[in-house]
């Protein structure tokens, strides 16, 4: 099962995050959480890890609609977008594919909405 869209770019890590946040905002997604896994691993485990940031992206219009169809769907929210430093100057961006995950639920209306979200996230990733 393919569960994410991804693309690797030759770009500065921090500049890419800034650009990604703006791109998400342009398609109606706000960032509701930011987790710097590398910093968390260092602080909590004393382990060095490559730069790895998880952006919790949420489109409130989609969120209210899907929660009206499946109240427990909040366990899959927000849509996570990750930024991973793969090598000096090489940064991977990946976003979850909601349609692939949601279709397992078997709710046709929910799957239609998830497909719309997937399309937006896939286009965003490919256009970076």
Secondary structure by P-SEA (a helix, b strand, c coil): cccbbbbbbcccaaaaaaaaaaaaaaaccccccccaaaaaaaaaccccccbbbbbbcccaaaaaaaaaacccccccccbbbbbbbccccbbbbbbbcaaaaaaaaccaaaaaaaaaaaaaaaaaaaac
